[in-house]
């Protein structure tokens, strides 16, 4: 958990991307591919380790 908050900029961008992807899917089922892309990008951002050793 400490790893996620050490790199707070990408973690916060990832959380926003995941939430927006879920909301996009809930509101417009025809944009499922875009919603899935946003969710996967958010997961990638949350688990990224840019500049963390």
C-alpha positions in Angstrom: 0.0 0.0 0.0 2.9 2.4 0.7 4.1 1.8 -2.9 0.8 3.3 -4.2 1.0 6.5 -2.1 4.7 7.1 -2.7 3.8 7.8 -6.3 0.7 9.7 -5.6 0.4 11.6 -8.9 0.0 8.5 -11.1 -2.1 6.8 -8.4 -4.6 9.7 -8.3 -4.7 9.8 -12.1 -5.3 6.1 -12.2 -8.1 6.3 -9.7 -9.8 9.1 -11.7 -9.4 7.0 -14.9 -10.9 3.9 -13.3 -13.9 5.8 -11.9 -14.5 7.7 -15.1 -14.4 4.4 -17.1 -16.9 2.8 -14.7 -19.2 5.8 -14.9 -18.9 5.8 -18.7 -19.9 2.1 -18.9 -22.9 2.7 -16.5 -24.2 5.7 -18.4 -23.6 4.5 -22.0 -23.4 0.8 -22.6 -22.6 1.4 -26.3 -19.2 2.8 -25.3 -18.0 -0.4 -23.6 -14.7 -0.4 -25.5 -13.8 3.1 -24.4 -14.8 2.4 -20.8 -12.7 -0.8 -20.7 -9.8 1.2 -22.2 -10.1 3.8 -19.4 -10.3 1.2 -16.7 -7.3 -0.7 -18.0 -5.3 2.5 -18.3 -6.2 3.4 -14.8 -5.1 0.1 -13.5 -1.8 0.5 -15.3 -1.3 4.0 -13.8 -2.0 2.7 -10.2 0.5 -0.1 -10.5 3.2 2.0 -12.4 6.4 2.7 -10.6 7.8 5.7 -12.3 10.7 7.1 -10.4 10.3 4.8 -7.4 13.2 2.5 -6.4 
